């Protein structure tokens, strides 16, 4: 079954701790994205990657980091520098990063602070 | 269909009736639009898309209408079912913004028996 798998579903972070959210896709898509979803707001772009070994900051990259060492994988690290990390994090992919390409989403990771 | 603050607009629909969900967009250069459905605790699910060279597109039980003059997009769901209860939001993209979409906050659709 082709799709995007995010893990874990729920994650708790202690003060001063970095945590990593996993995103894997088997759709053979070149482009991958990380979004943050807060109640009552539209999705906001954290980081994106148009191709393996390349990634760019989105609108709210501060306090986050990513890597794209493999085409299928785009993990997101929420660092201790992110002061308000509690949110629902969504990973998406598209066939390419060009316009007019639909993005398909995983089922998200909910991050909370202990 | 856009939200203000933490609370999403809610559309209450009786089972079997048609639903109409609206979305206003601001970028006149936007030329590709998607409607997503998001159930509680899950990721957004692609429903239907439309390009700016069209003003109507139909899918299974859904129709998207695009009015570029007033920058308005709507999603019509025919014969709404309990499984249609979810948040629906639109996304827009323009030719010069690669894969970067602007997402609306959404409308909560509640289907009552």
Interface residues (C-beta under 8 A of the other chain):
Chain A: X4 X6 X31 X33 X35 X39 X40 X41 X42 X43 X45 X48 X50 X58 X90 X94 X96 X97 X98 X99 X100 X101 X102 X103 X104 X105 X106 X107 X108 X110
Chain B: X3 X4 X5 X6 X7 X8 X31 X32 X34 X36 X41 X42 X43 X44 X45 X46 X49 X51 X89 X91 X93 X94 X95 X96 X97 X98 X99 X100 X101 X102 X103 X104 X105 X106
